[in-house]
């Protein structure tokens, strides 16, 4: 199964794949909307936190 990592810092939010390639990038904090979108698409959360 594919892996996606949502990384949010003071410079914005990025979505990375299993090889740390950037799939999506936002200049602001989009962690919650991005997480909600992935969950709505059927993705499972393995870990969420700092």
C-alpha positions, 0 to 999 in steps of 0.5 A: 500500500502507498504511503503519504506523509503530511508535514506541516511547519511554519513555512507551510504544508507538504504531502510526501510519498514513500520516497519523500518526493513532494506531491503537494505543497501549500504556503500555509497550514493545510494539515487538517483539510489535507488530512480530512481529504485523505480520510474521505478518500479511504486512507488510514492514519498510522500516526498523527502528531509532532 
